[in-house]
């Protein structure tokens, strides 16, 4: 098949530092190529791929301090995609919802994977209009707030089996990896670690929108058991997770997937996670981690999570969360969407549509 992958421009594909969606797009693109498909990647100019790369910007927008309005480059990207629609059998968007009016009028099949939370009130208004757009979810929990839209399937994220090496977890510390934000709740991680008396290393980025939250919890990082590492890139992630005794995932929001959970599992590191959003779908309770509903329960469960079989964590990752499985699942959706001749959902820019 001739497939376009359209990535957000805020991070490179794969990202240099933090960036879940772009990392998934990178793995999906390369696996589709290995499966024999003709893939074109629309992404930032500093992306690295075996596919032909089409970009409206020279580098990831988050790292380009000269970029004042990222929206402009996403509009330019959509123009480049739609100008080439006839080159593809299917266009796969990972760019949220900006493209919806265009894909309604596109003569080739499209699929949009939604990577974020879907419980925001404004989305109800959006999908009253765009309930026909073909969508993929990254967990079943993610789609629950939008039962009436055109879900075509759920595809769990996957990683190449050689992305992370199995490790014995001999670093002696607990790990927190992600963002410093109210929904990720690093403050809970600090409380859990200090109450059980184990060292905690926090490797996390701080977005501008979360500066106030960071200021409110920063004093907790002064505890003798806590080390704030800052944002780390892919090259350091395997060692950080693999040497940890467990990953703490004490979220306080409807997590759409949680890529860091399967990254930890790939290293053999079990996960102590709060039972919200996708977590019960990703973590096999008692095998790859332990699910809890409170800080008190997390403290009580620490001995249990630390005795889980790390080799079993790695095996379950290989069984459920490989990049090959992810790509094959998407190809199933692609073939379903391209099986029949497709007319645009709406006439091309008919003012009466």
C-alpha positions in Angstrom: 0.0 0.0 0.0 1.0 3.6 -0.5 0.6 5.2 2.9 1.2 8.7 4.2 2.0 9.2 7.9 1.3 12.7 9.1 3.0 13.6 12.4 2.7 16.6 14.7 5.5 19.1 14.2 6.3 20.0 17.8 8.8 17.2 18.1 11.0 15.4 15.6 10.2 11.8 14.5 11.6 10.2 16.5 11.8 12.9 19.2 15.2 14.1 20.4 13.9 14.3 24.0 10.3 13.8 25.3 7.6 13.0 22.8 5.2 10.0 22.9 3.2 10.5 19.7 6.2 11.2 17.5 8.0 8.2 18.9 5.0 6.0 18.0 4.8 7.5 14.5 8.6 6.7 14.0 8.2 3.1 15.0 5.0 2.7 12.9 6.7 4.2 9.9 9.7 1.9 10.0 7.7 -1.2 10.7 5.4 -0.5 7.7 8.4 -0.2 5.5 9.7 -3.5 6.8 6.3 -5.0 6.0 6.8 -3.9 2.3 4.6 -0.8 2.2 5.5 2.4 0.4 5.4 5.1 3.2 5.9 8.8 3.0 6.4 10.7 6.3 5.2 14.3 6.8 7.1 15.6 9.8 9.6 18.2 11.0 12.8 18.6 8.9 15.1 17.2 11.6 13.2 13.8 11.6 15.1 10.6 10.8 13.4 8.0 8.7 14.0 5.5 5.8 10.8 6.9 4.3 10.7 10.0 2.0 10.4 13.0 4.3 8.2 16.0 3.5 8.4 19.0 5.9 7.2 22.6 6.1 9.7 23.4 8.9 13.4 22.9 9.4 13.2 21.5 13.0 10.9 20.4 15.7 8.8 23.5 16.7 9.3 23.0 20.5 13.1 23.3 20.0 12.9 26.2 17.4 13.0 29.4 19.5 12.5 31.4 16.3 9.1 29.9 15.8 6.3 32.2 17.1 3.2 30.4 15.8 3.3 26.6 15.4 -0.2 26.7 14.0 1.2 28.2 10.7 3.5 25.3 10.0 0.7 22.7 10.7 -1.5 24.6 8.1 1.4 24.4 5.6 1.9 20.8 6.4 -1.8 20.1 5.6 -1.5 21.9 2.3 1.5 19.6 1.3 -0.4 16.5 2.3 -3.6 17.4 0.4 -1.6 18.5 -2.7 -0.3 14.9 -2.9 -3.4 13.0 -2.0 -3.4 11.1 -5.3 0.0 9.6 -4.4 -1.5 7.6 -1.6 -4.0 4.8 -1.0 -4.5 6.0 2.6 -3.4 9.0 4.7 -2.9 8.4 8.4 -3.1 11.5 10.6 -1.7 11.8 14.1 -2.3 15.6 14.3 -5.4 15.9 16.4 -8.4 17.4 14.6 -7.2 20.4 12.5 -7.5 18.3 9.2 -11.1 17.2 9.6 -12.7 19.7 7.1 -10.1 18.7 4.5 -10.3 14.9 4.9 -14.1 15.0 4.5 -13.5 16.2 0.9 -10.5 14.0 0.2 -11.0 11.3 -2.5 -8.7 8.8 -0.7 -9.2 6.9 2.5 -8.0 8.5 5.8 -7.5 7.4 9.3 -6.9 9.6 12.3 -5.4 8.2 15.5 -6.3 10.3 18.5 -3.4 10.4 21.0 -4.9 12.6 23.7 -7.7 12.7 26.2 -11.2 12.8 24.8 -13.2 13.8 27.8 -13.0 17.5 27.2 -16.4 19.3 26.9 -15.6 21.1 23.6 -15.1 17.8 21.8 -18.8 17.1 22.1 -19.5 20.1 19.9 -16.8 19.1 17.5 -18.0 15.6 17.0 -21.6 16.6 16.6 -20.4 17.9 13.3 -17.6 15.4 12.5 -19.0 12.1 13.7 -18.2 10.6 10.3 -14.4 11.0 10.4 -12.7 7.5 10.7 -10.9 7.3 14.0 -8.5 4.9 15.8 -8.2 4.9 19.6 -5.0 3.9 21.5 -7.0 2.3 24.3 -10.7 1.3 24.8 -10.8 3.6 27.8 -9.8 6.6 25.6 -12.9 6.3 23.4 -15.5 6.1 26.3 -16.4 9.8 26.3 -17.2 9.7 22.6 -19.4 6.7 22.0 -21.2 8.0 18.9 -18.2 8.7 16.6 -16.7 6.6 13.8 -14.3 4.4 15.8 -12.7 1.9 13.4 -10.6 0.1 16.0 -8.2 0.3 19.0 -4.5 -0.2 18.3 -2.2 -0.3 21.4 1.2 1.3 21.0 4.2 -0.9 20.3 8.0 -0.7 20.4 10.7 -2.5 18.5 11.8 -5.5 20.5 15.4 -4.2 20.5 14.5 -0.7 21.7 15.2 -1.5 25.3 17.4 -4.1 26.9 16.3 -6.4 29.7 17.9 -5.2 33.0 18.0 -6.6 36.5 16.9 -3.4 38.2 20.0 -3.2 40.4 20.1 0.6 40.8 18.1 0.4 44.0 15.8 3.3 43.2 12.2 3.9 42.1 11.7 5.8 38.9 9.2 8.5 37.7 9.4 9.4 34.0 7.3 11.8 32.1 6.1 15.4 32.6 5.9 17.5 35.7 2.2 18.2 35.5 -1.0 18.0 37.7 -2.3 15.0 35.9 1.0 13.0 36.2 1.3 13.7 39.9 5.0 13.5 40.7 4.0 14.7 44.2 2.3 11.4 44.7 5.5 9.6 43.6 7.5 11.6 46.1 5.1 10.8 48.9 5.0 7.0 48.0 8.8 6.8 47.8 9.5 8.7 51.0 6.9 6.8 53.0 8.5 3.4 52.0 12.0 4.8 52.5 13.3 4.1 48.9 15.2 6.5 46.7 13.3 8.1 43.9 14.7 9.5 40.6 12.5 11.9 38.7 13.3 12.3 35.0 10.7 14.7 33.6 10.2 17.7 31.3 8.5 20.9 32.4 6.2 22.6 29.9 5.6 26.3 30.2 1.9 25.6 31.0 3.0 23.6 34.1 5.5 26.1 35.6 3.0 27.0 38.4 2.5 23.3 39.3 6.2 22.8 39.3 6.7 25.7 41.7 4.0 24.2 44.0 5.8 20.9 44.3 9.5 21.9 43.9 10.2 21.9 47.6 9.4 18.2 47.8 12.4 17.5 45.6 14.6 18.7 48.4 14.0 15.5 50.3 17.2 13.4 50.8 15.6 10.4 49.0 14.6 12.4 45.9 16.7 13.3 42.9 15.4 15.4 40.1 17.2 14.4 36.9 15.3 16.7 34.5 14.3 15.8 30.9 16.1 12.9 29.4 16.3 11.6 25.8 15.9 8.2 24.3 19.6 7.3 24.7 19.3 7.5 28.5 15.9 6.1 29.0 16.7 2.4 28.8 19.4 2.7 31.6 17.1 4.9 33.7 14.2 2.5 33.6 16.2 -0.7 33.5 18.1 0.1 36.6 15.0 1.1 38.6 13.4 -1.4 40.9 9.9 -0.2 39.8 8.3 2.6 37.8 5.8 4.8 39.7 2.8 5.9 37.6 0.6 7.7 40.0 -1.6 9.5 37.5 -4.7 11.6 38.2 -6.4 11.7 34.8 -7.9 9.4 32.2 -4.6 8.3 30.7 -5.1 7.5 26.9 -2.3 5.0 26.9 0.9 5.7 28.9 3.9 4.8 26.6 6.3 4.8 29.6 4.5 1.8 31.1 5.5 -0.4 28.1 9.0 1.1 28.0 9.5 0.0 31.6 8.1 -3.4 30.9 10.5 -3.8 28.0 13.3 -3.3 30.5 11.8 -5.9 32.8 10.8 -3.1 35.3 7.4 -3.6 36.9 4.9 -0.7 37.3 3.1 0.5 40.3 0.2 2.4 38.8 -3.0 4.1 39.7 -6.1 2.5 38.2 -7.2 5.2 35.8 -7.9 5.5 32.0 -6.0 2.9 30.0 -3.9 1.6 32.9 -5.9 -1.7 33.5 -5.7 -2.4 29.7 -1.9 -2.0 29.6 -0.8 -3.5 33.0 -1.5 -7.1 33.8 -2.1 -6.8 37.5 0.2 -9.1 39.4 2.4 -9.8 36.3 3.7 -6.6 34.9 2.7 -4.4 37.8 0.3 -3.7 40.6 -2.8 -1.5 40.3 -3.9 0.7 43.2 -6.4 3.5 43.9 -4.6 5.6 46.5 -1.3 6.6 47.9 -2.0 4.4 51.0 -2.7 1.4 48.8 0.5 2.1 46.8 2.6 2.2 49.9 1.0 -1.1 51.1 1.6 -2.7 47.6 5.3 -1.8 47.4 6.6 -5.1 48.6 4.4 -6.9 46.2 5.5 -5.0 43.1 9.2 -5.3 44.0 8.9 -9.1 44.1 7.3 -9.4 40.6 9.3 -11.5 38.0 11.1 -9.1 35.8 11.6 -11.7 33.1 7.8 -12.2 33.0 7.4 -8.4 32.5 9.7 -8.5 29.5 7.9 -11.6 28.1 4.5 -9.9 28.4 5.9 -6.8 26.6 7.1 -9.0 23.7 3.8 -10.7 23.5 1.5 -7.7 23.6 3.4 -4.5 22.7 5.8 -5.0 19.8 6.0 -2.5 17.0 5.4 -5.3 14.5 2.0 -6.1 16.2 1.1 -2.4 16.2 1.9 -2.1 12.5 0.0 -5.2 11.6 -3.0 -4.0 13.5 -3.0 -0.7 11.6 -2.6 -2.5 8.3 -5.8 -4.4 9.1 -7.6 -1.0 9.6 -6.0 0.4 6.4 -7.3 -2.5 4.4 -10.7 -2.2 5.8 -10.9 1.5 4.9 -9.6 1.0 1.4 -11.6 -2.1 0.5 -14.3 -0.2 -1.3 -14.2 2.7 -3.8 -14.5 5.8 -1.7 -16.2 9.0 -2.6 -15.5 12.1 -0.5 -17.7 12.4 2.6 -18.6 15.9 1.3 -18.3 17.5 -2.1 -15.1 19.3 -2.7 -15.5 22.7 -0.9 -19.2 23.0 -1.9 -20.4 26.1 0.0 -23.7 24.4 0.6 -22.1 21.3 2.3 
